[in-house]
Amino acid sequence: MILAGALSMGVALIACGVFAAAWSRDPARRLAALPVLAAGVALCLAAASRFAAGRADPDTGQELAALVTMAALAATILGAGWTRGGGEPS
């Protein structure tokens, strides 16, 4: 598995999990998104650690995994905001 493919799949899983959690109003349904989020994070961490194994700096993989995770989270929050149409008054 190449790095770009593994990171893309991990980001897609994270984005789907965050979108599912942000879309639902029922707290029980939000909990169903946790396994998808955990799978995406685990895949990104595994890919980043394999990438860092060939480097001299051991922190490279952790930095890359954190960057990919935050990028997926930011993109999903923006997508959830756009699909809600500005939100409803509380």
CNS distance restraints for C-alpha pairs under 8 A (distance, minus, plus):
assign (resid   1 and name CA) (resid   5 and name CA) 6.87 0.50 0.50
assign (resid   1 and name CA) (resid   6 and name CA) 6.64 0.50 0.50
assign (resid   2 and name CA) (resid   6 and name CA) 6.34 0.50 0.50
assign (resid   3 and name CA) (resid   7 and name CA) 6.07 0.50 0.50
assign (resid   3 and name CA) (resid  47 and name CA) 5.91 0.50 0.50
assign (resid   3 and name CA) (resid  48 and name CA) 7.47 0.50 0.50
assign (resid   3 and name CA) (resid  51 and name CA) 6.92 0.50 0.50
assign (resid   4 and name CA) (resid   8 and name CA) 5.98 0.50 0.50
assign (resid   5 and name CA) (resid   9 and name CA) 6.22 0.50 0.50
assign (resid   6 and name CA) (resid  10 and name CA) 6.14 0.50 0.50
assign (resid   6 and name CA) (resid  43 and name CA) 6.75 0.50 0.50
assign (resid   6 and name CA) (resid  44 and name CA) 6.80 0.50 0.50
assign (resid   6 and name CA) (resid  47 and name CA) 5.95 0.50 0.50
assign (resid   7 and name CA) (resid  11 and name CA) 6.01 0.50 0.50
assign (resid   7 and name CA) (resid  43 and name CA) 7.23 0.50 0.50
assign (resid   7 and name CA) (resid  44 and name CA) 5.37 0.50 0.50
assign (resid   7 and name CA) (resid  47 and name CA) 6.50 0.50 0.50
assign (resid   7 and name CA) (resid  48 and name CA) 7.89 0.50 0.50
assign (resid   7 and name CA) (resid  68 and name CA) 7.49 0.50 0.50
assign (resid   8 and name CA) (resid  12 and name CA) 6.10 0.50 0.50
assign (resid   9 and name CA) (resid  13 and name CA) 6.20 0.50 0.50
assign (resid   9 and name CA) (resid  40 and name CA) 7.35 0.50 0.50
assign (resid   9 and name CA) (resid  43 and name CA) 7.68 0.50 0.50
assign (resid  10 and name CA) (resid  14 and name CA) 6.20 0.50 0.50
assign (resid  10 and name CA) (resid  39 and name CA) 7.46 0.50 0.50
assign (resid  10 and name CA) (resid  40 and name CA) 4.19 0.50 0.50
assign (resid  10 and name CA) (resid  41 and name CA) 6.40 0.50 0.50
assign (resid  10 and name CA) (resid  42 and name CA) 7.70 0.50 0.50
assign (resid  10 and name CA) (resid  43 and name CA) 5.22 0.50 0.50
assign (resid  10 and name CA) (resid  44 and name CA) 5.13 0.50 0.50
assign (resid  11 and name CA) (resid  15 and name CA) 5.99 0.50 0.50
assign (resid  11 and name CA) (resid  40 and name CA) 6.32 0.50 0.50
assign (resid  11 and name CA) (resid  41 and name CA) 7.98 0.50 0.50
assign (resid  11 and name CA) (resid  44 and name CA) 7.30 0.50 0.50
assign (resid  11 and name CA) (resid  68 and name CA) 6.87 0.50 0.50
assign (resid  11 and name CA) (resid  69 and name CA) 6.82 0.50 0.50
assign (resid  11 and name CA) (resid  72 and name CA) 5.46 0.50 0.50
assign (resid  12 and name CA) (resid  16 and name CA) 6.13 0.50 0.50
assign (resid  12 and name CA) (resid  40 and name CA) 7.37 0.50 0.50
assign (resid  12 and name CA) (resid  72 and name CA) 7.60 0.50 0.50
assign (resid  13 and name CA) (resid  17 and name CA) 6.14 0.50 0.50
assign (resid  13 and name CA) (resid  36 and name CA) 6.07 0.50 0.50
assign (resid  13 and name CA) (resid  37 and name CA) 6.45 0.50 0.50
assign (resid  13 and name CA) (resid  39 and name CA) 7.03 0.50 0.50
assign (resid  13 and name CA) (resid  40 and name CA) 4.72 0.50 0.50
assign (resid  14 and name CA) (resid  18 and name CA) 6.13 0.50 0.50
assign (resid  14 and name CA) (resid  36 and name CA) 6.73 0.50 0.50
assign (resid  14 and name CA) (resid  37 and name CA) 4.91 0.50 0.50
assign (resid  14 and name CA) (resid  38 and name CA) 7.83 0.50 0.50
assign (resid  14 and name CA) (resid  39 and name CA) 7.79 0.50 0.50
assign (resid  14 and name CA) (resid  40 and name CA) 4.89 0.50 0.50
assign (resid  14 and name CA) (resid  41 and name CA) 6.76 0.50 0.50
assign (resid  14 and name CA) (resid  69 and name CA) 7.44 0.50 0.50
assign (resid  14 and name CA) (resid  72 and name CA) 6.36 0.50 0.50
assign (resid  14 and name CA) (resid  73 and name CA) 7.14 0.50 0.50
assign (resid  15 and name CA) (resid  19 and name CA) 5.95 0.50 0.50
assign (resid  15 and name CA) (resid  37 and name CA) 7.98 0.50 0.50
assign (resid  15 and name CA) (resid  72 and name CA) 5.61 0.50 0.50
assign (resid  15 and name CA) (resid  73 and name CA) 6.42 0.50 0.50
assign (resid  15 and name CA) (resid  75 and name CA) 7.41 0.50 0.50
assign (resid  15 and name CA) (resid  76 and name CA) 5.29 0.50 0.50
assign (resid  16 and name CA) (resid  20 and name CA) 6.03 0.50 0.50
assign (resid  16 and name CA) (resid  36 and name CA) 7.43 0.50 0.50
assign (resid  16 and name CA) (resid  37 and name CA) 7.85 0.50 0.50
assign (resid  16 and name CA) (resid  76 and name CA) 7.81 0.50 0.50
assign (resid  17 and name CA) (resid  21 and name CA) 6.20 0.50 0.50
assign (resid  17 and name CA) (resid  33 and name CA) 4.89 0.50 0.50
assign (resid  17 and name CA) (resid  34 and name CA) 6.83 0.50 0.50
assign (resid  17 and name CA) (resid  35 and name CA) 7.99 0.50 0.50
assign (resid  17 and name CA) (resid  36 and name CA) 5.22 0.50 0.50
assign (resid  17 and name CA) (resid  37 and name CA) 5.00 0.50 0.50
assign (resid  18 and name CA) (resid  22 and name CA) 6.01 0.50 0.50
assign (resid  18 and name CA) (resid  33 and name CA) 7.06 0.50 0.50
assign (resid  18 and name CA) (resid  37 and name CA) 7.00 0.50 0.50
assign (resid  18 and name CA) (resid  73 and name CA) 6.93 0.50 0.50
assign (resid  18 and name CA) (resid  76 and name CA) 6.31 0.50 0.50
assign (resid  18 and name CA) (resid  77 and name CA) 7.54 0.50 0.50
assign (resid  19 and name CA) (resid  23 and name CA) 5.91 0.50 0.50
assign (resid  19 and name CA) (resid  76 and name CA) 5.89 0.50 0.50
assign (resid  19 and name CA) (resid  77 and name CA) 7.34 0.50 0.50
assign (resid  19 and name CA) (resid  79 and name CA) 7.70 0.50 0.50
assign (resid  19 and name CA) (resid  80 and name CA) 6.13 0.50 0.50
assign (resid  20 and name CA) (resid  24 and name CA) 6.44 0.50 0.50
assign (resid  20 and name CA) (resid  30 and name CA) 6.94 0.50 0.50
assign (resid  20 and name CA) (resid  33 and name CA) 6.03 0.50 0.50
assign (resid  21 and name CA) (resid  29 and name CA) 7.39 0.50 0.50
assign (resid  21 and name CA) (resid  30 and name CA) 4.53 0.50 0.50
assign (resid  21 and name CA) (resid  31 and name CA) 7.42 0.50 0.50
assign (resid  21 and name CA) (resid  32 and name CA) 7.87 0.50 0.50
assign (resid  21 and name CA) (resid  33 and name CA) 5.68 0.50 0.50
assign (resid  22 and name CA) (resid  30 and name CA) 7.56 0.50 0.50
assign (resid  22 and name CA) (resid  77 and name CA) 7.82 0.50 0.50
assign (resid  22 and name CA) (resid  80 and name CA) 6.51 0.50 0.50
assign (resid  23 and name CA) (resid  80 and name CA) 6.84 0.50 0.50
assign (resid  24 and name CA) (resid  29 and name CA) 6.44 0.50 0.50
assign (resid  24 and name CA) (resid  30 and name CA) 6.26 0.50 0.50
assign (resid  25 and name CA) (resid  29 and name CA) 7.76 0.50 0.50
assign (resid  25 and name CA) (resid  30 and name CA) 7.63 0.50 0.50
assign (resid  26 and name CA) (resid  30 and name CA) 6.52 0.50 0.50
assign (resid  27 and name CA) (resid  31 and name CA) 6.57 0.50 0.50
assign (resid  28 and name CA) (resid  32 and name CA) 7.01 0.50 0.50
assign (resid  29 and name CA) (resid  33 and name CA) 7.35 0.50 0.50
assign (resid  30 and name CA) (resid  34 and name CA) 7.53 0.50 0.50
assign (resid  32 and name CA) (resid  36 and name CA) 7.95 0.50 0.50
assign (resid  33 and name CA) (resid  37 and name CA) 6.31 0.50 0.50
assign (resid  34 and name CA) (resid  38 and name CA) 6.09 0.50 0.50
assign (resid  35 and name CA) (resid  39 and name CA) 6.09 0.50 0.50
assign (resid  36 and name CA) (resid  40 and name CA) 6.26 0.50 0.50
assign (resid  37 and name CA) (resid  41 and name CA) 6.23 0.50 0.50
assign (resid  38 and name CA) (resid  42 and name CA) 6.03 0.50 0.50
assign (resid  39 and name CA) (resid  43 and name CA) 6.11 0.50 0.50
assign (resid  40 and name CA) (resid  44 and name CA) 6.24 0.50 0.50
assign (resid  41 and name CA) (resid  45 and name CA) 6.08 0.50 0.50
assign (resid  41 and name CA) (resid  69 and name CA) 6.94 0.50 0.50
assign (resid  42 and name CA) (resid  46 and name CA) 6.05 0.50 0.50
assign (resid  43 and name CA) (resid  47 and name CA) 6.16 0.50 0.50
assign (resid  44 and name CA) (resid  48 and name CA) 6.02 0.50 0.50
assign (resid  44 and name CA) (resid  65 and name CA) 5.74 0.50 0.50
assign (resid  44 and name CA) (resid  68 and name CA) 7.42 0.50 0.50
assign (resid  44 and name CA) (resid  69 and name CA) 7.57 0.50 0.50
assign (resid  45 and name CA) (resid  49 and name CA) 5.97 0.50 0.50
assign (resid  45 and name CA) (resid  61 and name CA) 7.52 0.50 0.50
assign (resid  45 and name CA) (resid  62 and name CA) 7.23 0.50 0.50
assign (resid  45 and name CA) (resid  65 and name CA) 5.44 0.50 0.50
assign (resid  46 and name CA) (resid  50 and name CA) 6.25 0.50 0.50
assign (resid  47 and name CA) (resid  51 and name CA) 6.25 0.50 0.50
assign (resid  48 and name CA) (resid  52 and name CA) 6.12 0.50 0.50
assign (resid  48 and name CA) (resid  60 and name CA) 7.92 0.50 0.50
assign (resid  48 and name CA) (resid  61 and name CA) 4.44 0.50 0.50
assign (resid  48 and name CA) (resid  62 and name CA) 6.76 0.50 0.50
assign (resid  48 and name CA) (resid  64 and name CA) 6.18 0.50 0.50
assign (resid  48 and name CA) (resid  65 and name CA) 5.67 0.50 0.50
assign (resid  49 and name CA) (resid  53 and name CA) 6.08 0.50 0.50
assign (resid  49 and name CA) (resid  61 and name CA) 4.83 0.50 0.50
assign (resid  49 and name CA) (resid  62 and name CA) 7.05 0.50 0.50
assign (resid  50 and name CA) (resid  54 and name CA) 7.42 0.50 0.50
assign (resid  50 and name CA) (resid  61 and name CA) 7.61 0.50 0.50
assign (resid  51 and name CA) (resid  55 and name CA) 7.47 0.50 0.50
assign (resid  51 and name CA) (resid  61 and name CA) 6.34 0.50 0.50
assign (resid  52 and name CA) (resid  56 and name CA) 7.91 0.50 0.50
assign (resid  52 and name CA) (resid  57 and name CA) 7.33 0.50 0.50
assign (resid  52 and name CA) (resid  58 and name CA) 6.12 0.50 0.50
assign (resid  52 and name CA) (resid  59 and name CA) 7.48 0.50 0.50
assign (resid  52 and name CA) (resid  60 and name CA) 5.62 0.50 0.50
assign (resid  52 and name CA) (resid  61 and name CA) 4.63 0.50 0.50
assign (resid  53 and name CA) (resid  58 and name CA) 7.21 0.50 0.50
assign (resid  53 and name CA) (resid  61 and name CA) 7.95 0.50 0.50
assign (resid  55 and name CA) (resid  60 and name CA) 7.68 0.50 0.50
assign (resid  58 and name CA) (resid  62 and name CA) 7.97 0.50 0.50
assign (resid  59 and name CA) (resid  63 and name CA) 6.24 0.50 0.50
assign (resid  60 and name CA) (resid  64 and name CA) 6.17 0.50 0.50
assign (resid  61 and name CA) (resid  65 and name CA) 6.10 0.50 0.50
assign (resid  62 and name CA) (resid  66 and name CA) 6.18 0.50 0.50
assign (resid  63 and name CA) (resid  67 and name CA) 6.15 0.50 0.50
assign (resid  64 and name CA) (resid  68 and name CA) 6.17 0.50 0.50
assign (resid  65 and name CA) (resid  69 and name CA) 6.10 0.50 0.50
assign (resid  66 and name CA) (resid  70 and name CA) 6.12 0.50 0.50
assign (resid  67 and name CA) (resid  71 and name CA) 6.14 0.50 0.50
assign (resid  68 and name CA) (resid  72 and name CA) 6.21 0.50 0.50
assign (resid  69 and name CA) (resid  73 and name CA) 6.21 0.50 0.50
assign (resid  70 and name CA) (resid  74 and name CA) 6.05 0.50 0.50
assign (resid  71 and name CA) (resid  75 and name CA) 6.16 0.50 0.50
assign (resid  72 and name CA) (resid  76 and name CA) 6.14 0.50 0.50
assign (resid  73 and name CA) (resid  77 and name CA) 6.17 0.50 0.50
assign (resid  74 and name CA) (resid  78 and name CA) 6.32 0.50 0.50
assign (resid  75 and name CA) (resid  79 and name CA) 6.21 0.50 0.50
assign (resid  76 and name CA) (resid  80 and name CA) 6.04 0.50 0.50
assign (resid  77 and name CA) (resid  81 and name CA) 6.15 0.50 0.50
assign (resid  78 and name CA) (resid  82 and name CA) 6.23 0.50 0.50
assign (resid  79 and name CA) (resid  83 and name CA) 6.23 0.50 0.50
assign (resid  80 and name CA) (resid  84 and name CA) 6.27 0.50 0.50
assign (resid  81 and name CA) (resid  85 and name CA) 6.62 0.50 0.50
assign (resid  81 and name CA) (resid  86 and name CA) 6.34 0.50 0.50
assign (resid  81 and name CA) (resid  87 and name CA) 7.25 0.50 0.50
assign (resid  82 and name CA) (resid  86 and name CA) 6.71 0.50 0.50
